Amino acid sequence: MEQHIFGVTEVNNLVKLLLDGEPMLQNICVRGELSNYKMYPSGHHYFSLKDPEGAIRCVMFKSAAMKLRFRPENGMKVLVTGRVTVFPRDGAYQLYCNTMTPEGVGDLAAAFEQLKAKLYAEGLFDPAHKKPLPAYPEKIAIVTSSAGAAVHDMIRILRRRYPIAKVILLPVRVQGAEAPPEIAGAIRYADKWKTGDVIITGRGGGSMEDLWAFNDERVARAIYDCKTPVISAVGHEPDVTISDFVADARASTPSNAAEIAVPDQVELLRWLRGAGERMEQSETARLEALREKLDSLAQKRVMTDQLAYVQDKRMELVHVQQRLGDLASGQMARKRQSFAALAASLDAMSPLKVLGRGYAMAQNEQGQIMKSYRDASPGDRVSVTLGEGGFTAKVEEVHP
């Protein structure tokens, strides 16, 4: 019997036929570690799954890749479902993947942790960025579903606690693929047009998949970019979403969000009454102190005898005048005494006193006093001053 000779394509098609005919390979689940993961502009994902002993080539087409909730990374251990077949052109078999799930955790949990780490690294959770809530908001914007019980609970609590605040509801879907862009758009709208002094966004409880819209990156960035303070109120107290980390305040439930958004009117009225009482007591004490001061002033002499002040000042003036007179008299007496002493000293030193005792004073023709015989020469005319009067003489002879 002559042996049949196969072409390469025939062999590849035969192997493909055999693999496609094996039911076990048509919906197989494979565990492995991602390697050489590449995402192409076409939207298709190519990678390998490996374990310590081997590896298998894999492809996930765009239609399946769009359903991924997380971002696959090299080294990640995953569970992949799909079918094993041969691509006839290359003759290599590979796994065509339909789904991919991180091993040990769900894809939503992995996506949550990945986005959380990414936004944390970018600083979206930084406490320094968080804004304080207004103490007495006039308007409150609520971004949530209009059909849920959460919005009715919030409105009821807001009306009970702080009825003077105006509540504006911006209805959006809070579940499904359309929810994230609607929530992000409503938050941006409320912030742009100053719809409220504070924004509350959230929904009632549910599964992680039900709450997933508030784990969306678009919603997180809309909250971060918001200049109006935002309160995140998603699910029940144990539920935590990305919105809770980014928002300026986190409420454990939507009802709790309404409670922290506004003050309690009962507490506010109690505080106002207390403040009023304290003000009244303070003013009463102040008036009492002023009354006592007024009574004290009324009893003063200046109030009972209006001329007393003038009389006191007149007496002070007389006293000052007396002191000034005494000081002037004393000073004049001291001046007279000093003058008399100086006059006596001057008189004692006067040359007239000397002349009065029998002495004479001779002066030459130039008026100079002659102290020695050398100052005179025979024939000179001299003036002689005596104790009483004087005379002019001519020098006849000079005696050494």
C-alpha positions in Angstrom: 0.0 0.0 0.0 1.4 3.3 -1.1 2.0 5.7 1.8 0.1 9.0 1.7 2.3 12.1 1.6 0.9 15.1 3.6 1.5 18.7 2.9 2.4 21.0 5.8 -0.9 22.7 5.8 -2.7 19.4 5.7 -0.8 18.3 8.8 -1.7 21.5 10.6 -5.3 21.3 9.6 -5.4 17.6 10.7 -4.0 18.5 14.1 -6.4 21.4 14.3 -9.3 19.0 13.5 -8.2 16.6 16.2 -7.8 19.3 18.8 -11.1 21.0 17.9 -12.8 17.6 18.2 -11.6 17.1 21.8 -14.3 18.4 24.1 -11.9 18.7 27.0 -9.9 21.3 25.1 -12.9 23.4 24.1 -13.6 24.9 27.5 -10.4 24.4 29.5 -9.3 26.2 32.6 -5.5 26.7 33.0 -3.5 28.0 35.9 -0.2 29.8 35.3 2.0 32.8 35.6 1.7 35.6 33.0 4.9 36.2 30.9 5.7 38.4 27.9 2.4 40.2 28.2 1.8 42.6 25.4 -1.3 44.7 24.4 -1.4 45.8 20.8 -3.1 48.8 19.3 -5.6 46.5 17.7 -6.9 45.7 21.2 -5.7 42.1 21.2 -3.6 40.7 24.1 -0.7 38.2 23.5 1.1 36.5 26.3 2.4 33.2 27.7 1.3 31.1 30.6 4.1 29.3 32.4 4.8 27.0 35.3 8.1 25.6 36.5 8.1 22.9 33.8 6.6 24.5 30.7 4.8 27.3 28.9 1.9 27.8 26.5 1.3 30.6 24.1 -2.0 32.5 24.6 -4.1 35.1 22.9 -7.1 37.1 24.1 -8.9 38.9 21.4 -10.3 42.5 21.8 -13.9 41.4 22.5 -12.8 39.3 25.5 -10.1 41.7 26.7 -12.6 44.5 27.0 -14.3 42.6 29.7 -11.3 42.5 32.0 -11.8 44.3 35.3 -8.1 44.5 36.2 -4.8 45.2 34.4 -2.8 42.0 33.7 0.9 42.3 34.6 3.9 40.0 34.1 4.4 37.7 37.0 0.7 37.7 38.0 -0.7 34.2 38.7 -4.1 33.8 37.0 -6.8 31.4 36.0 -7.6 31.4 32.3 -10.5 29.8 30.5 -10.7 29.2 26.7 -10.0 26.6 24.0 -6.8 25.1 22.7 -6.4 24.9 19.0 -3.8 25.3 16.2 -3.2 28.2 14.0 -2.7 26.4 10.6 -0.4 29.0 9.2 2.3 28.7 11.9 1.5 25.1 13.0 1.8 26.2 16.6 -1.0 25.4 19.1 -2.1 28.1 21.5 -4.7 28.9 24.1 -7.5 31.3 22.9 -8.6 32.9 26.1 -12.2 33.9 26.9 -11.8 35.0 30.6 -8.9 35.7 33.0 -9.1 35.9 36.8 -6.3 36.6 39.3 -5.7 33.4 41.3 -6.7 33.6 44.9 -8.8 36.8 44.6 -11.5 38.0 42.2 -10.8 40.2 39.3 -12.7 43.1 41.0 -10.5 42.8 44.1 -7.4 42.8 42.0 -8.6 45.8 40.0 -9.5 47.6 43.2 -6.0 47.2 44.6 -4.3 48.1 41.4 -6.3 51.4 41.0 -5.9 52.1 44.7 -2.1 51.8 44.4 -2.0 53.9 41.3 -4.0 56.8 42.7 -2.2 56.7 46.0 1.1 57.1 44.1 -0.3 60.1 42.3 -1.3 61.8 45.5 -5.1 61.6 45.1 -5.5 60.3 48.7 -3.2 63.0 50.3 -4.9 64.5 53.4 -3.4 67.9 52.5 -5.7 68.0 49.4 -8.9 67.5 51.4 -11.1 70.5 52.0 -13.1 71.2 55.2 -16.8 70.8 55.2 -18.8 74.0 55.5 -20.3 74.5 59.0 -23.6 75.8 57.9 -24.3 74.9 54.2 -27.1 76.7 52.5 -27.3 74.3 49.6 -26.6 70.5 49.4 -26.1 68.7 46.1 -26.8 64.9 46.1 -25.5 62.8 43.3 -27.2 59.4 43.4 -30.1 57.4 42.1 -33.5 59.0 42.4 -35.1 55.5 42.7 -33.0 54.2 45.6 -33.9 54.2 49.3 -30.6 56.0 50.1 -31.8 59.3 48.6 -35.0 59.2 50.6 -33.1 58.5 53.8 -30.8 61.4 53.2 -33.5 63.9 52.4 -35.5 62.8 55.4 -32.5 63.3 57.7 -31.5 66.6 56.1 -35.1 68.0 56.6 -35.1 66.8 60.2 -31.6 68.1 61.2 -31.3 71.3 59.2 -34.5 72.2 57.3 -33.3 75.7 56.2 -30.8 74.0 53.8 -31.9 73.6 50.2 -31.4 70.1 48.8 -30.7 69.7 45.0 -30.8 66.1 43.6 -28.8 65.3 40.5 -30.1 61.8 39.6 -27.7 59.4 38.0 -27.4 55.6 37.5 -25.3 54.1 40.3 -24.8 50.6 38.7 -23.8 49.3 35.3 -21.4 50.4 32.6 -23.2 53.8 32.1 -23.0 54.7 35.8 -19.4 56.0 36.1 -19.5 58.6 33.4 -22.9 59.8 34.7 -21.7 60.1 38.3 -18.4 61.9 37.2 -20.4 64.2 34.9 -22.9 65.1 37.6 -20.1 65.9 40.1 -18.3 68.2 37.6 -21.6 69.9 36.8 -22.4 70.5 40.5 -18.9 71.9 41.0 -18.9 74.1 38.0 -22.3 75.7 38.6 -21.9 75.9 42.4 -25.1 73.8 42.8 -24.3 73.1 46.4 -21.9 74.2 49.2 -21.2 70.5 49.7 -21.7 67.5 47.4 -22.8 64.1 48.7 -22.3 61.1 46.3 -23.0 57.5 46.9 -25.6 54.8 47.0 -27.0 52.1 49.3 -25.4 48.8 50.0 -24.8 45.9 47.7 -22.2 43.5 46.4 -18.7 44.6 45.3 -19.9 44.5 41.7 -23.0 46.6 42.6 -20.8 49.3 44.2 -18.2 49.1 41.4 -19.1 52.5 39.8 -17.6 54.2 42.8 -14.3 52.3 42.2 -14.1 53.8 38.7 -11.1 56.0 38.0 -13.2 58.6 36.2 -15.3 59.1 39.3 -12.2 59.3 41.5 -10.6 62.0 39.4 -13.9 64.0 39.2 -14.0 64.0 43.0 -10.3 65.0 43.3 -10.7 67.9 40.8 -13.8 69.2 42.5 -13.4 72.5 44.3 -16.5 71.9 46.3 -16.1 69.6 49.4 -17.3 66.1 48.6 -18.7 63.5 51.0 -18.5 59.9 49.8 -21.4 57.7 51.1 -21.3 54.3 49.5 -22.9 51.1 50.9 -22.7 50.0 54.5 -20.0 50.7 57.1 -17.7 47.8 56.1 -17.9 48.7 52.4 -14.9 50.7 51.2 -14.5 52.2 47.7 -11.9 54.3 45.9 -14.3 57.3 46.2 -14.0 57.0 50.0 -10.2 57.5 49.8 -10.4 60.5 47.4 -13.4 62.4 48.9 -12.9 65.1 51.5 -15.0 63.1 54.0 -16.2 59.5 54.1 -19.5 58.6 55.6 -20.2 55.0 56.7 -23.7 55.1 55.1 -25.8 57.6 53.1 -27.7 58.4 56.2 -24.4 59.2 58.0 -23.5 61.4 55.1 -26.6 63.5 55.8 -25.7 63.7 59.4 -22.2 65.0 58.9 -23.1 67.4 56.1 -25.3 69.6 58.3 -25.5 70.6 62.0 -28.4 69.3 64.1 -31.0 72.1 64.5 -31.8 70.8 68.0 -28.2 71.1 69.1 -27.8 74.4 67.2 -30.9 75.9 69.0 -29.6 74.6 72.3 -26.3 76.2 71.6 -28.0 79.5 70.6 -30.1 79.5 73.7 -27.0 78.9 75.8 -25.1 81.7 73.9 -28.1 84.0 74.5 -28.1 83.3 78.2 -24.3 83.8 78.4 -24.7 87.1 76.6 -27.5 88.2 78.9 -25.5 87.3 81.9 -22.4 89.1 80.6 -24.5 92.3 79.8 -26.1 92.1 83.2 -22.8 91.9 84.9 -21.4 94.7 82.8 -24.4 97.0 83.6 -24.1 96.2 87.3 -20.4 97.2 87.2 -21.3 100.4 85.4 -24.1 101.1 87.9 -21.6 100.7 90.8 -19.1 102.9 89.1 -21.8 105.5 88.6 -22.9 105.4 92.2 -19.3 105.8 93.3 -18.8 108.8 91.0 -22.1 110.3 92.3 -20.7 110.3 95.9 -17.5 112.1 95.0 -17.1 115.7 96.3 -16.8 117.1 92.8 -20.3 115.9 92.1 -21.8 117.1 95.4 -20.1 120.5 95.5 -19.3 121.8 92.0 -17.2 124.7 93.2 -15.1 122.5 95.5 -12.6 121.9 92.7 -12.2 125.6 92.0 -11.8 126.4 95.7 -9.1 123.7 96.0 -7.3 125.0 93.0 -7.5 128.6 94.4 -6.0 127.5 97.6 -3.2 125.7 95.7 -2.6 128.9 93.8 -2.3 131.0 96.9 0.1 128.5 98.4 2.2 128.6 95.3 2.2 132.4 95.2 3.4 132.5 98.8 6.1 130.0 98.1 7.2 132.0 95.0 7.2 135.3 97.1 9.3 133.6 99.9 11.7 132.2 97.4 12.1 135.6 95.6 12.6 137.4 98.9 15.2 135.0 100.1 17.0 135.2 96.8 17.0 139.0 96.9 18.4 139.0 100.4 21.2 136.6 99.4 22.0 138.9 96.4 22.1 142.0 98.6 24.4 140.3 101.0 26.7 139.2 98.3 26.7 142.6 96.7 27.6 144.3 100.0 30.5 141.9 100.5 31.8 142.5 97.0 31.4 146.2 97.3 33.4 146.1 100.6 36.1 144.1 99.0 36.2 146.5 96.1 36.4 149.5 98.4 39.2 148.0 100.4 41.2 147.5 97.2 40.5 151.1 95.9 43.6 153.2 95.4 41.6 156.2 96.8 41.7 154.5 100.2 45.5 154.4 100.0 45.7 158.0 99.0 43.5 158.9 101.9 46.2 157.6 104.3 48.7 160.3 103.1 50.1 158.6 99.9 50.2 160.3 96.5 50.1 158.9 92.9 52.3 160.5 90.1 51.5 160.2 86.4 53.6 161.3 83.5 52.3 163.4 80.7 51.0 160.3 78.9 48.9 159.4 81.9 51.1 156.5 82.9 51.7 155.8 86.6 55.2 156.4 87.6 56.6 153.6 89.8 60.3 154.4 89.9 62.7 157.4 89.8 63.7 156.0 86.4 60.3 157.0 85.0 61.1 160.7 85.5 63.8 163.1 84.2 64.6 166.6 85.2 62.3 169.0 83.4 59.4 166.5 83.0 55.9 167.7 84.0 54.0 165.2 86.3 50.5 165.1 87.7 50.3 164.3 91.4 47.0 162.9 92.8 46.4 163.2 96.5 43.8 162.0 98.9 41.9 165.2 98.2 42.6 166.8 94.8 46.1 167.0 93.2 48.5 169.3 91.4 50.9 169.5 88.5 54.7 169.8 89.2 57.9 170.1 87.3 60.8 167.7 88.1 63.8 169.6 89.2 66.0 166.7 90.4 65.8 162.9 90.4 67.1 160.9 93.4 68.0 157.2 92.9 
